[in-house]
């Protein structure tokens, strides 16, 4: 894989910092801002290992910004991580192109650093705000007249022609052509070379401290999943979600296990990661098979401050979270799967795995085999949930 910097690509935000149409800003002045770095695109063949530090689409756990050329024309589209390798889809105005429909390599946008070291950060901005702002400090990523645009309500990513002010986006294997009037609430990707993202945890922002901020930014109200690869240095344990907030009672003794997400053939899979000699180790169950070791790219659920996130995490019995009536605690889920701590024997040994809320079963990896229970046997298993804080503001 090679990195392809280009001064005519101007893309939007690696930091997942967009909430309900609000751009989150940090009012701190950065006196020591370095000159803005170039964008970095990683050249990838389809089916090769997914790159590090991809730029994620806001509100999506497995959608990243990609670029390809079809008949010499630049198209923006979505890449996703499928079991650790690259897959992608683009709309060419007539049909959705995937996999073997695309000859040659694609490019995935990456961002390794922060607004202080890079001199800019990527930010998702409402198209109507981008048009109204016209700031030299917020420039859209573009290749010719093509730029990436996101349709948040549909979870779709496509290409906007900035000159014609029209967009083409693929949905359900069909292409949609959208006019300017339909684009106002959609998101374009820009480079912000003046400010820093709100809720930033880089060393400079932590040094400046909350006392320097003049306004409180909107709450995120989103689960934040951070991208890692099996074998990476393990993150600060205080910044990721630990199962039951304590070491689990495993057959090998106490072990801290953390909530992880993996994608296999396009399906979300919840599992666990742990620190093995300072590195990320992982275990997942998919299609009744065990996946451990080099599983490639994965995501770990970040532990945000409740005052930043707007909600609290907690663990609740399965029997409570599947009740039909209105509940204070809602399961943290993607599709129908949620993180779940299973009790695997009469001795009370515990392992983090996955609960399927639709088919009413839970499974995990135990001794390199699949351990599964269903129905009433899982009623007391603990499922990760969240509830809005009493002081949460409406956004």
VENVENDA-V500770 format. One record per residue. N is the residue number from 1. SS is DSSP state (a for helix, b for strand, c for the rest). PSI is psi as a letter, one per 20 degrees, with the letter a starting at -180 (999 if undefined). NEAR is the number of other C-alpha atoms within 12 Angstrom. Layout:
N_SS_PSI_NEAR + N_SS_PSI_NEAR
This chain:
1_c_q_18 + 2_c_q_18 + 3_b_p_21 + 4_b_n_21 + 5_b_q_21 + 6_b_p_19 + 7_c_i_20 + 8_c_j_21 + 9_c_p_32 + 10_c_n_39 + 11_c_r_49 + 12_c_c_47 + 13_c_p_47 + 14_c_h_40 + 15_c_p_44 + 16_c_n_38 + 17_c_l_40 + 18_b_p_40 + 19_b_o_31 + 20_c_l_24 + 21_c_i_29 + 22_b_p_25 + 23_b_p_36 + 24_c_p_33 + 25_b_q_30 + 26_b_o_30 + 27_c_j_24 + 28_c_q_28 + 29_c_p_20 + 30_c_n_24 + 31_c_h_14 + 32_c_k_16 + 33_c_p_22 + 34_c_r_18 + 35_c_q_16 + 36_c_p_26 + 37_c_r_27 + 38_c_q_28 + 39_b_q_38 + 40_b_p_36 + 41_b_p_36 + 42_b_p_34 + 43_b_p_28 + 44_b_p_31 + 45_c_q_27 + 46_c_p_32 + 47_c_i_24 + 48_c_r_26 + 49_b_p_27 + 50_c_p_40 + 51_c_r_41 + 52_c_q_37 + 53_c_l_28 + 54_b_q_44 + 55_c_p_44 + 56_b_q_42 + 57_c_p_43 + 58_c_p_45 + 59_c_j_32 + 60_c_p_31 + 61_c_h_36 + 62_c_l_42 + 63_c_p_36 + 64_b_q_47 + 65_b_p_53 + 66_b_r_48 + 67_b_p_43 + 68_b_r_43 + 69_b_p_26 + 70_b_o_23 + 71_c_k_11 + 72_c_i_11 + 73_b_p_20 + 74_b_p_28 + 75_b_p_41 + 76_b_q_49 + 77_b_a_47 + 78_b_p_44 + 79_b_q_45 + 80_b_q_44 + 81_b_o_42 + 82_b_n_29 + 83_c_k_34 + 84_c_i_34 + 85_b_r_30 + 86_b_p_40 + 87_b_r_40 + 88_b_r_43 + 89_b_p_41 + 90_b_q_44 + 91_b_p_41 + 92_c_j_35 + 93_c_h_27 + 94_c_h_16 + 95_c_r_20 + 96_b_p_31 + 97_b_p_32 + 98_b_q_27 + 99_a_d_24 + 100_a_i_17 + 101_a_i_21 + 102_c_o_25 + 103_c_q_18 + 104_c_a_18 + 105_c_r_27 + 106_b_a_42 + 107_b_p_41 + 108_b_p_45 + 109_b_p_47 + 110_b_q_38 + 111_c_o_37 + 112_c_o_29 + 113_c_b_25 + 114_c_a_31 + 115_a_h_37 + 116_a_g_30 + 117_a_h_23 + 118_a_i_27 + 119_c_j_28 + 120_c_r_37 + 121_b_q_47 + 122_b_q_51 + 123_b_p_46 + 124_b_p_49 + 125_b_p_46 + 126_b_p_33 + 127_a_g_39 + 128_a_h_22 + 129_a_h_24 + 130_a_g_33 + 131_a_g_24 + 132_a_h_12 + 133_a_g_16 + 134_c_l_15 + 135_c_q_16 + 136_c_i_13 + 137_c_i_22 + 138_b_n_33 + 139_b_p_34 + 140_b_q_44 + 141_c_p_43 + 142_c_q_31 + 143_b_o_28 + 144_c_c_23 + 145_c_j_24 + 146_b_p_35 + 147_b_q_43 + 148_b_q_50 + 149_b_q_50 + 150_b_p_45 + 151_b_n_37 + 152_a_g_29 + 153_a_h_17 + 154_a_i_17 + 155_c_l_24 + 156_b_q_39 + 157_b_p_46 + 158_b_b_51 + 159_b_p_49 + 160_b_p_44 + 161_b_o_32 + 162_c_h_27 + 163_c_g_15 + 164_c_i_16 + 165_c_l_25 + 166_b_q_28 + 167_b_q_41 + 168_b_p_39 + 169_b_p_42 + 170_b_p_35 + 171_b_p_27 + 172_c_l_16 + 173_c_j_18 + 174_b_q_21 + 175_b_p_25 + 176_b_p_28 + 177_b_p_26 + 178_b_q_25 + 179_c_r_18 + 180_a_h_21 + 181_a_h_14 + 182_a_i_20 + 183_a_i_33 + 184_c_h_27 + 185_c_j_25 + 186_c_r_40 + 187_b_p_44 + 188_b_q_49 + 189_b_p_47 + 190_b_r_41 + 191_b_p_41 + 192_b_o_39 + 193_c_j_35 + 194_c_h_32 + 195_c_a_33 + 196_b_q_40 + 197_b_q_37 + 198_c_q_36 + 199_c_j_33 + 200_c_p_33 + 201_c_k_25 + 202_c_q_19 + 203_a_h_14 + 204_a_g_24 + 205_a_g_26 + 206_a_h_16 + 207_a_g_14 + 208_a_h_20 + 209_c_q_19 + 210_a_h_21 + 211_a_i_13 + 212_a_i_17 + 213_c_p_20 + 214_c_i_14 + 215_c_q_15 + 216_c_p_20 + 217_c_r_28 + 218_c_q_28 + 219_c_q_32 + 220_c_g_35 + 221_c_k_32 + 222_c_q_32 + 223_c_p_40 + 224_c_o_34 + 225_b_p_33 + 226_b_p_34 + 227_b_p_40 + 228_b_r_34 + 229_b_q_35 + 230_c_p_38 + 231_c_i_24 + 232_c_r_27 + 233_b_p_18 + 234_c_p_28 + 235_c_r_29 + 236_c_o_18 + 237_a_h_27 + 238_a_i_17 + 239_a_j_20 + 240_b_q_32 + 241_c_o_42 + 242_b_p_35 + 243_a_p_42 + 244_a_j_30 + 245_a_k_23 + 246_c_r_20 + 247_c_p_23 + 248_b_q_27 + 249_b_n_24 + 250_b_r_25 + 251_c_h_18 + 252_c_j_14 + 253_b_a_13 + 254_b_p_16 + 255_b_p_25 + 256_c_p_29 + 257_c_q_38 + 258_b_q_43 + 259_b_p_49 + 260_b_q_49 + 261_b_p_50 + 262_b_q_47 + 263_b_p_35 + 264_b_o_29 + 265_c_l_19 + 266_c_i_23 + 267_b_p_22 + 268_b_p_34 + 269_b_p_46 + 270_b_p_45 + 271_b_b_45 + 272_b_q_47 + 273_b_q_47 + 274_b_r_38 + 275_b_o_25 + 276_b_o_19 + 277_c_l_11 + 278_c_j_16 + 279_b_q_21 + 280_b_p_34 + 281_b_q_36 + 282_b_q_42 + 283_b_p_41 + 284_b_q_43 + 285_b_p_39 + 286_b_p_34 + 287_c_k_16 + 288_c_k_17 + 289_b_q_20 + 290_b_p_27 + 291_b_o_33 + 292_b_a_30 + 293_c_c_24 + 294_c_n_23 + 295_c_i_37 + 296_c_b_34 + 297_b_q_37 + 298_b_r_48 + 299_b_q_44 + 300_b_p_41 + 301_b_p_38 + 302_b_q_29 + 303_c_o_32 + 304_c_q_27 + 305_c_p_24 + 306_a_h_25 + 307_a_i_22 + 308_a_g_31 + 309_a_h_30 + 310_c_j_27 + 311_b_r_29 + 312_b_q_30 + 313_b_q_36 + 314_b_r_28 + 315_b_p_33 + 316_b_q_31 + 317_b_q_28 + 318_a_g_36 + 319_a_h_24 + 320_a_h_25 + 321_a_i_36 + 322_c_j_30 + 323_c_q_17 + 324_c_h_9 + 325_c_r_10 + 326_c_p_10 + 327_c_q_17 + 328_c_g_20 + 329_c_p_26 + 330_b_p_29 + 331_b_q_36 + 332_c_o_38 + 333_b_q_30 + 334_b_p_29 + 335_c_d_18 + 336_c_j_22 + 337_b_q_34 + 338_b_q_42 + 339_b_p_51 + 340_b_p_49 + 341_b_o_47 + 342_b_q_42 + 343_b_o_32 + 344_c_i_30 + 345_c_r_17 + 346_c_h_9 + 347_c_i_10 + 348_c_k_17 + 349_c_q_22 + 350_b_q_34 + 351_b_p_47 + 352_b_p_50 + 353_b_c_46 + 354_b_q_49 + 355_b_p_47 + 356_b_o_35 + 357_c_i_31 + 358_c_g_18 + 359_c_i_17 + 360_c_l_26 + 361_b_r_28 + 362_b_q_44 + 363_b_r_44 + 364_b_r_40 + 365_b_p_34 + 366_b_o_30 + 367_c_k_16 + 368_c_k_17 + 369_b_r_18 + 370_b_p_26 + 371_b_p_30 + 372_b_p_31 + 373_b_q_27 + 374_b_r_22 + 375_a_c_20 + 376_a_i_14 + 377_a_i_21 + 378_a_j_31 + 379_c_h_27 + 380_c_j_26 + 381_c_q_40 + 382_b_p_34 + 383_b_p_42 + 384_b_p_42 + 385_b_r_33 + 386_b_q_30 + 387_b_q_27 + 388_b_q_26 + 389_c_q_21 + 390_c_h_13 + 391_c_j_15 + 392_c_p_19 + 393_c_q_18 + 394_c_p_14 + 395_c_999_16
